[in-house]
Structures are given as C-alpha cells and as structure tokens.
Amino acid sequence: MSKEFQQKHQQNQQKQPEIPNFTKQIKKASKLSDVLKPEVFAPPQGWADKIAKELSEQLKTSQLRKVFTEIKNICDKQIKGNATSKEEIYLLYPKLAYSKGRGLMPKEFYELLKTCLEKLVDKNSTKEDFERFLQFFTAIVAYNKIHNKN
C-alpha cells in the first residue's frame, strides 16, 4: 500500500464518533474530577479538541455559547461558595432536551452534557467537580473557535 493510501485510511478510521466514548468514561467514573483532568482534555488532540472538531459541522457557535453561559453561571456560584441549588442544574435538562429536539444540538453532545450534569447533582459531587466541568466546557468552546466556521 502506498503511504498516501495508508494516511487516508487512518484518517477515515479516526472519524468515528468519539463523544460516545468520552460519555462512557464519564459514566464509569465515581466523580467528574476523577476523569476530567486538564492533561486529558485540554491539550491539542485532547478530549475538548476532539469534541469541538466532531461538533463543528453539527452545532452552531451561538448555541454552544448559550449553553456554556448557563453552565458557567451555575458552576461559578458553586465554585465561589454560593452553593448552587440542584434545582438550577435540573432545570438545564429540559433546556438541553429542547435544543436537541429542535435539531440545534446533536444527540451525542446532549448525552455527554446530561451525563456530566448527573455527576454534578450527585450527593458526592465536590467544588472540584464543578471546577473541572467548567474548565472542560471552556476548553470545548475555545477549540470550537478554530474548528467551527459558523
């Protein structure tokens, strides 16, 4: 096989959706901070970069920023010691479902966010879980800027 053919074959292999794999890893973890580590999600080719790249054709920047703003407000309250009520997190579920239902958010990304939120409402969630989730989501938004043409 030629090198060119091998490279194209490898690129096609890499185009398999990765978001479901990340979602599974998060589900298996006992806490978000156990799995959302900056050295795993932040570097180029890390989770955030791969997720942003995967979403680039399916999710508009404005929709991503809208969800990010809500999540940032909730996480900031918790991080600063103003305990976030679980109700605020629970109220995100129908908003995310609405976005998914209208075709504004891909199913895989909806499932990823839902899984992360489930970890945040868990009684064992910590301030660090909220910090890591916010850092993770911030990295997705940042990488989205280079991958999304919208």
C-alpha positions as CSV (number, residue, x, y, z in Angstrom):
1,M,0.0,0.0,0.0
2,S,1.2,3.5,-0.7
3,K,1.8,5.9,2.2
4,E,-0.9,8.2,0.9
5,F,-3.5,5.4,0.9
6,Q,-2.5,4.4,4.4
7,Q,-2.8,8.0,5.7
8,K,-6.3,8.4,4.2
9,H,-7.3,5.0,5.6
10,Q,-6.1,6.1,9.1
11,Q,-7.9,9.5,8.8
12,N,-11.1,7.6,7.9
13,Q,-10.6,5.3,10.9
14,Q,-10.2,8.4,13.2
15,K,-13.5,9.9,12.0
16,Q,-15.6,7.6,14.1
17,P,-17.6,9.5,16.7
18,E,-15.6,9.9,19.9
19,I,-18.2,11.7,22.0
20,P,-19.9,8.4,23.0
21,N,-16.6,7.0,24.2
22,F,-16.0,10.1,26.4
23,T,-19.5,9.8,27.7
24,K,-19.0,6.1,28.7
25,Q,-15.8,7.0,30.5
26,I,-17.5,9.8,32.5
27,K,-20.4,7.4,33.4
28,K,-17.9,4.9,34.7
29,A,-16.1,7.4,36.9
30,S,-17.3,7.9,40.5
31,K,-16.8,11.7,40.2
32,L,-16.2,14.1,37.3
33,S,-12.9,15.3,38.7
34,D,-11.6,11.7,38.6
35,V,-12.0,11.6,34.8
36,L,-11.9,15.3,33.7
37,K,-8.3,16.0,34.1
38,P,-6.7,19.0,32.3
39,E,-3.9,16.8,30.9
40,V,-6.5,14.7,29.3
41,F,-9.0,17.2,27.9
42,A,-7.0,20.4,27.4
43,P,-4.1,19.7,25.1
44,P,-4.4,19.7,21.3
45,Q,-5.9,16.3,20.3
46,G,-7.3,16.0,23.8
47,W,-11.0,15.4,24.6
48,A,-12.1,19.1,24.2
49,D,-10.3,19.5,20.9
50,K,-11.8,16.2,19.5
51,I,-15.3,17.1,20.7
52,A,-15.1,20.6,19.2
53,K,-13.9,19.1,15.9
54,E,-16.6,16.5,15.9
55,L,-19.3,19.1,16.6
56,S,-18.0,21.7,14.1
57,E,-20.5,20.7,11.4
58,Q,-23.4,20.0,13.7
59,L,-23.5,22.7,16.4
60,K,-23.6,26.4,15.8
61,T,-21.3,28.5,17.9
62,S,-24.2,30.6,19.2
63,Q,-25.9,27.5,20.5
64,L,-22.8,26.3,22.2
65,R,-22.2,29.7,23.8
66,K,-25.8,29.8,25.0
67,V,-25.4,26.5,26.9
68,F,-21.9,27.5,28.1
69,T,-23.3,30.7,29.6
70,E,-25.9,28.9,31.7
71,I,-23.4,26.2,32.8
72,K,-20.8,28.9,33.7
73,N,-23.2,30.8,35.9
74,I,-24.2,27.6,37.8
75,C,-20.6,26.4,38.2
76,D,-19.3,29.9,39.2
77,K,-21.8,30.1,42.0
78,Q,-20.7,26.7,43.3
79,I,-17.0,27.4,43.0
80,K,-17.3,30.7,44.8
81,G,-19.0,29.0,47.7
82,N,-22.6,30.2,47.0
83,A,-24.0,26.7,46.9
84,T,-25.8,26.1,43.7
85,S,-29.2,24.6,44.2
86,K,-29.7,21.3,42.5
87,E,-32.9,22.8,41.0
88,E,-30.8,25.0,38.8
89,I,-29.0,22.0,37.4
90,Y,-32.2,20.1,37.0
91,L,-33.7,23.0,35.1
92,L,-30.9,22.6,32.5
93,Y,-32.2,19.2,31.4
94,P,-35.4,20.4,29.7
95,K,-33.4,23.3,28.0
96,L,-30.9,20.8,26.6
97,A,-33.7,18.5,25.6
98,Y,-35.4,21.3,23.8
99,S,-32.2,22.2,21.9
100,K,-31.7,18.5,21.0
101,G,-35.4,18.1,19.9
102,R,-35.2,21.1,17.6
103,G,-32.1,19.8,16.0
104,L,-29.9,22.5,17.4
105,M,-27.7,20.1,19.4
106,P,-26.5,16.7,18.3
107,K,-27.7,13.7,20.3
108,E,-24.2,12.7,21.3
109,F,-23.4,16.1,22.8
110,Y,-26.7,16.1,24.6
111,E,-25.9,12.7,26.2
112,L,-22.4,13.9,27.2
113,L,-23.8,17.1,28.9
114,K,-26.6,15.1,30.6
115,T,-24.0,12.6,31.9
116,C,-21.9,15.4,33.3
117,L,-24.9,17.1,34.9
118,E,-25.9,13.8,36.5
119,K,-22.4,13.7,38.2
120,L,-22.9,17.2,39.4
121,V,-26.2,16.6,41.1
122,D,-24.8,13.5,42.8
123,K,-24.6,13.9,46.6
124,N,-20.8,13.2,46.4
125,S,-20.0,16.0,43.9
126,T,-17.5,18.5,45.1
127,K,-16.4,22.0,44.3
128,E,-13.5,20.4,42.3
129,D,-16.1,18.6,40.1
130,F,-17.7,21.9,39.2
131,E,-14.3,23.5,38.5
132,R,-13.2,20.7,36.2
133,F,-16.5,20.6,34.4
134,L,-16.3,24.3,33.8
135,Q,-12.7,24.0,32.6
136,F,-13.7,21.2,30.3
137,F,-16.6,23.1,28.8
138,T,-14.4,26.2,28.4
139,A,-11.9,24.2,26.5
140,I,-14.6,22.9,24.2
141,V,-15.8,26.5,23.5
142,A,-12.2,27.6,22.9
143,Y,-11.4,24.8,20.4
144,N,-14.7,25.3,18.7
145,K,-13.4,28.7,17.6
146,I,-10.7,27.0,15.4
147,H,-12.9,24.2,14.1
148,N,-16.3,25.9,13.5
149,K,-16.8,28.1,10.5
150,N,-20.3,29.4,11.7
